[in-house]
């Protein structure tokens, strides 16, 4: 049974199943789907609100844990020189899609669509890992490079959501961010006091952070991103991204280990709540988002990765131009975070639906990468 659960998680089955169910449901019975998604379910709280405002707290908290572990000594982003090339590729993978989006919008779009520039900036880590495993095999150094880029651009994505996508219907109330700062202060004191479990960090620091962001009209799903970096962890990492070290019993490792299953399977809820887009919603925003992810991500990661190499910051072994190009293409898988940002960027249901459809179509980047890998005869390392 455990083996079957792990297979479901590794192949992102819960997320994909939620997306498929949402697409079928909304196109067969749109009124029933929207009623389920937005009608009060637990008191005044809807399924959509519970998923995006509460469950996604854990999702972004997990991303923050991976970023934190990558930055400590022994981590994949430490020391800085080791991280320069993937960070340059990350920069290309963020700036490239933004430039493509804004450039195409100037040609074929409208000013009302310009707010969607942040949608194609982040990569879906789980789906990128799955596609890369099928293209390169599980032991290829290109996978670690890709995951570093995905982790780093997700960190940038968190900042973009927090700064550029507050609730458009409610002005930011920055005074409430004092509660988030208080939560961080309590997390700092808990760390100084060597709290042996992550629970007080989440229940005190995390709750204060969530209330502060919610009241400030900054997306509360980011609450744990400000708290998780304070969780105690070993002074040195002994594992790579998404591996588990059985010797590490620190609060940070325990949080990641104990909640990862919940997050992986809870992504079914996210897919169900956010992927319900009617096919009739396809429009200009669809092609802006899709082109930005496919062209902007691929070109940005490829170009900046090569620039880093020329500046003296080498690519990993066995990663040449072909592999780097495929890494860029796989980086165009923007499903999860792109859906999330699309929901924050636009209030018009038609524009929002069209943008989300572009994010859904980006799943095709994985298929394109698999086909391209076979045509270019990229050597797999199983």
SULSULKA-V553251 format. One line per field, one symbol per residue. psi: psi as a letter, one per 40 degrees, with the letter a starting at -180 (. if undefined). burial: # if it has 24 or more other ideal C-beta (glycine too) atoms within 12 Angstrom, else .. A space follows every 50 residues. Layout:
# SULSULKA-V553251
psi->???
burial->???
This chain:
# SULSULKA-V553251
psi->ddddddddddefddddddddddddddddgddddddddeihdgbehidddd dddddeddddddddddddddeiheieehidddedddddddddeddddddd dddddddeaideedeededediihdddddddddddeieehdddddddddd dddddddddddddefiheehihgddeedddddddddddddddefheiedd dddcdddddddddddefiheeedededdeehiiiehifiiheihheehfi ddddddddeddddddeeddddddeeghideehaddddddddddddddddd ddddddddddeegiiiiehaddddddddddeegecddddddddddhdhdd dddddddddddededddddddddddefhhig.
burial->........#..#####.##.###.##...#..#..###........#### ######################..###....################### ##.##...#...########################...########### ############.###.........##.##..##.##..##...#..#.# ##.#############.################...#.#####.#..#.# #######.##..################..#.################## ######.##.....##..##.#########################.... ################.###.##....#....
